[in-house]
């Protein structure tokens, strides 16, 4: 339920995280505790970080292989 405010004009659904995109706009990461990647387009699940500018996450989750 609910909305997560990102800015005065943007919001994401509950359970998501706001990530600032290039140009100052906002995007929604489907992982509530995720990390936003520096490319402004990708994000990674909680406990992992972005690699290769957003093209991968480290450490990978073995249960998803």
Backbone torsions as a table, in degrees:
resi	resn	phi	psi	omega
1	UNK	NA	179.8	172.4
2	UNK	62.9	171.9	177.6
3	UNK	-122.0	147.8	176.5
4	UNK	-103.3	116.1	-179.5
5	UNK	-70.9	133.8	177.0
6	UNK	-100.8	-41.5	-178.0
7	UNK	-154.9	-170.9	179.5
8	UNK	-64.6	-22.8	-174.6
9	UNK	-120.6	-10.5	-175.9
10	UNK	-123.1	153.7	177.0
11	UNK	-154.1	161.9	175.9
12	UNK	-122.0	163.9	178.0
13	UNK	-70.9	156.7	176.4
14	UNK	-56.1	142.6	-177.7
15	UNK	87.3	0.5	176.9
16	UNK	-113.4	168.4	176.4
17	UNK	-122.4	141.8	176.9
18	UNK	-78.8	133.6	174.8
19	UNK	-126.0	130.2	179.8
20	UNK	-80.1	127.0	179.7
21	UNK	-91.1	168.9	176.2
22	UNK	-63.7	143.8	-178.3
23	UNK	90.7	-2.5	175.8
24	UNK	91.3	-3.5	177.4
25	UNK	-79.2	175.7	-176.9
26	UNK	-121.8	147.3	174.4
27	UNK	-127.4	166.9	-178.1
28	UNK	-113.4	124.9	175.6
29	UNK	-90.3	130.1	-177.2
30	UNK	-70.9	-3.9	179.6
31	UNK	-105.4	115.8	-175.7
32	UNK	-58.4	-37.2	179.7
33	UNK	-106.5	22.9	-177.4
34	UNK	-73.0	172.7	177.2
35	UNK	-114.9	134.4	179.9
36	UNK	-81.2	136.9	179.5
37	UNK	-85.8	154.6	-175.4
38	UNK	-67.9	-16.0	-179.9
39	UNK	-76.1	-10.0	178.9
40	UNK	76.0	10.6	-177.8
41	UNK	-128.8	-19.5	-174.8
42	UNK	-124.4	164.0	173.0
43	UNK	-149.0	163.7	-178.1
44	UNK	-123.3	155.4	178.7
45	UNK	-64.1	164.8	177.6
46	UNK	-56.7	141.9	178.4
47	UNK	86.8	-2.0	177.2
48	UNK	-128.4	165.4	179.8
49	UNK	-129.7	161.4	-178.5
50	UNK	-73.7	142.7	173.9
51	UNK	-128.9	160.2	177.4
52	UNK	53.2	38.7	176.3
53	UNK	68.4	17.2	177.6
54	UNK	116.6	-0.6	-177.5
55	UNK	-88.1	-4.3	178.0
56	UNK	-158.5	170.9	178.1
57	UNK	-127.1	143.9	179.8
58	UNK	-136.7	133.4	-1.8
59	UNK	-77.5	151.1	176.6
60	UNK	-69.5	152.8	176.8
61	UNK	-91.0	116.1	-175.6
62	UNK	-64.9	-27.6	-178.5
63	UNK	-72.1	-5.2	179.8
64	UNK	-100.8	-0.7	-178.9
65	UNK	-76.0	NA	NA
